[in-house]
Amino acid sequence: MGKHIAFIGGGNMASAIISGLLKQGFGPGQIDVVEPFEEARQKLQTSFGIEAQAAGGPFLDKAGLLVWAVKPQSFKEASLPIREFTSRALHLSVAAGIPSGSIAQWLGSERVVRAMPNTPALIGQGICGLYARPVVTPADRGDVEQVIATTGQWLWLPDEQQLDVVTALSGSGPAYVFYFLEAMTEAGAQMGLAPDQAYQLAVATFIGAGQLAKASPEPPEVLRQRVTSKGGTTEAALKTMQTSQIKHHFVAALHAARNRAKEMGDEFGK
């Protein structure tokens, strides 16, 4: 990565990575951030001691790695004015949907890696899908892994189109979990628990079940069956879900998310 990393955009995902880099031993002076919003710049100064800049400039030339943490609709506008200062850098994009070919064209560089992280990265528990353009070297991949390791796990993908699936599955996935937590908390409260009690039980259940699935060699179907006694409470709940076709609708929702990721690439990658 060289001695410097620059971030274009200083929001939540950039902050998660910056926090991890500082814990790894990077100094605030080795990290540059371009962030147009004053409030966000002040937060970076307060949280990390980093003096972010409102706009890019020649100072970006010293960065060995540029992390693009901008909104998809802002990527092209943010990239064109600073491409002359970033020709030596490896580029890592965490912007949803924007194809690597568009990024390479806008920046005049083929050294582009796309990443699709998720919000548990904020506490170092994320999972990130990665795709590298053909010219990206094994050493470049290693630099990317060093950065992503600050936020959790990663998975390299051979086909860039698979990133749209990652976006639908794990990128948007935390929202699905929170949606079910809302429902479980609401149901618990309706049936007599205090809302905070219901929420504590729901959160612990998700965490515990996830850890069990991770530790077990058995597929989720088998794990589900082990909890489901014939004629019991779990079976009653699952029969209601099956009658309502919850799995079918949930799968359809993920397809909708994947399709929207592709649409965003087509819309904002021009």
Stockholm file with secondary structure:
# STOCKHOLM 1.0

chainA/1-270         MGKHIAFIGGGNMASAIISGLLKQGFGPGQIDVVEPFEEARQKLQTSFGIEAQAAGGPFLDKAGLLVWAVKPQSFKEASLPIREFTSRALHLSVAAGIPSGSIAQWLGSERVVRAMPNTPALIGQGICGLYARPVVTPADRGDVEQVIATTGQWLWLPDEQQLDVVTALSGSGPAYVFYFLEAMTEAGAQMGLAPDQAYQLAVATFIGAGQLAKASPEPPEVLRQRVTSKGGTTEAALKTMQTSQIKHHFVAALHAARNRAKEMGDEFGK
#=GR chainA/1-270 SS CCSCEEEECCSHHHHHHHHHHHHHTCCGGGEEEECCCHHHHHHHHHHHCCCCBSSCCGGGGGCSEEEECSCGGGHHHHHGGGGGGCTTSEEEECCSSCCHHHHHHHHTCSCEEEEECCGGGGGTCEEEEEEECTTCCHHHHHHHHHHHTTTEEEEECSCTTHHHHHIIIIISHHHHHHHHHHHHHHHHHHTTCCHHHHHHHHHHHHHHHHHHHHHCSSCHHHHHHHHCCTTSHHHHHHHHHHHTTHHHHHHHHHHHHHHHHHHHHHHHCC
#=GC SS_cons         CCSCEEEECCSHHHHHHHHHHHHHTCCGGGEEEECCCHHHHHHHHHHHCCCCBSSCCGGGGGCSEEEECSCGGGHHHHHGGGGGGCTTSEEEECCSSCCHHHHHHHHTCSCEEEEECCGGGGGTCEEEEEEECTTCCHHHHHHHHHHHTTTEEEEECSCTTHHHHHIIIIISHHHHHHHHHHHHHHHHHHTTCCHHHHHHHHHHHHHHHHHHHHHCSSCHHHHHHHHCCTTSHHHHHHHHHHHTTHHHHHHHHHHHHHHHHHHHHHHHCC
//
